[in-house]
Amino acid sequence: MCGAVPAAMMLLAINIGGWIMAMELYLNPLISVLAGILILVIPRFLNYIVAFYLIVSGVAGLMLHI
């Protein structure tokens, strides 16, 4: 992947036995799925889950511009 890095993407490089494996983790879809599951399991915490999602997604988006 060349050029600009999309917002809320994390690149990981893992060294396994001399081999370097690079992984791209897109945080927004992962956080959205986790928030959705938590809302289904514990609906009374909806306000907290939505607030946490907004904070984490906003910080992840801002980290690329710092």
C-alpha positions, 0 to 999 in steps of 0.5 A, spaced: 500 500 500 503 506 497 500 513 498 496 516 504 494 511 510 487 511 511 484 514 517 484 509 523 489 504 520 494 501 524 500 497 521 503 492 525 510 488 524 511 482 527 518 478 527 517 470 527 523 466 527 526 471 522 520 472 518 517 479 518 510 479 517 506 486 516 498 486 518 494 492 517 488 493 522 482 497 521 480 500 527 473 503 526 470 496 523 473 492 529 470 497 534 464 498 531 463 490 531 465 490 538 460 496 540 454 492 536 455 486 540 456 490 547 449 493 545 446 487 544 448 483 550 448 489 555 443 494 552 442 498 559 450 501 557 448 504 550 450 511 552 457 509 555 458 504 549 456 509 544 460 515 548 466 510 548 466 508 541 466 516 539 472 517 543 476 512 540 474 513 533 475 520 534 482 519 537 484 514 532 482 519 526 486 524 530 493 520 531 494 520 523 494 528 523 499 529 529 
